[in-house]
């Protein structure tokens, strides 16, 4: 994971790194919107902007992880640029290498750019979307800011549509506002189900689709992140059989019914 720190020439450093990625990739993604039919919650358009909002300030880590998971799904093996607002890092925690690895993110997959202010964060997003080598962009920001206006979102949506890369704007401690995003989501963390022998379960999310551009179905989905497949999947059904009837109690007794084990 390459880390570009905030400094006056951060954008210049980003441009140089993206140029190197362009030369290494030697290919350009086709522009336009495509639909992925393997989502457990809804078809996800690519080459567009998606707004992700943390359900509560405490869900900031969840919305960042959800955005990175979405980016992995849509990047098609190309690098991901993650623009991180310093205030988000202070409030939600610094990126954790082992945690990113547990999500299936290789250090070669991710270019992390830290910014002190929202204006620079938006500029990072536009610059990253201009690179044909980039598969997806995640911009993570904390709090309300006038810079997140309709004009800025239109610029980002246009850049995404031109390049074919998908942009996920993850925000915490902020209210949803009008934008040119294809979809708007509210994301919260969920309790994960333990694996065998009490091992920690997969990251689990509650994702509510609040709005889809042009209309369409909305809803809430509980999903887990599958590191091996690099995708979201429904939680595994709880195991357990029927509790046997008490030996001296007749099966036809009133109110006698099998109960599922917890």
Secondary structure, 3 states (H helix, E strand, C coil): CEEECCCCCHHHHHHHHHHHHHHHHCCCCCCCCEEECCCCCCCEEECCEEEEEECCHHHHHHHHHHHHHHHHHHCCCCEEEEEEEHHHHHHHCCCCHHHHHHCCCCHHHEEEEEECCHHHHHHHHHHHHCCCCEEEEEEEEECCCCCCCHHHHHHHHHHHHHHCCEEEEEEECCCCCCCCCCEEEEEEEECCCCCHHHCCCCCEEEEEEEEECCCCCCEEEEEEEECCCCEEECCCCCCCCECCCCCCCCCCCCCCCCCECC
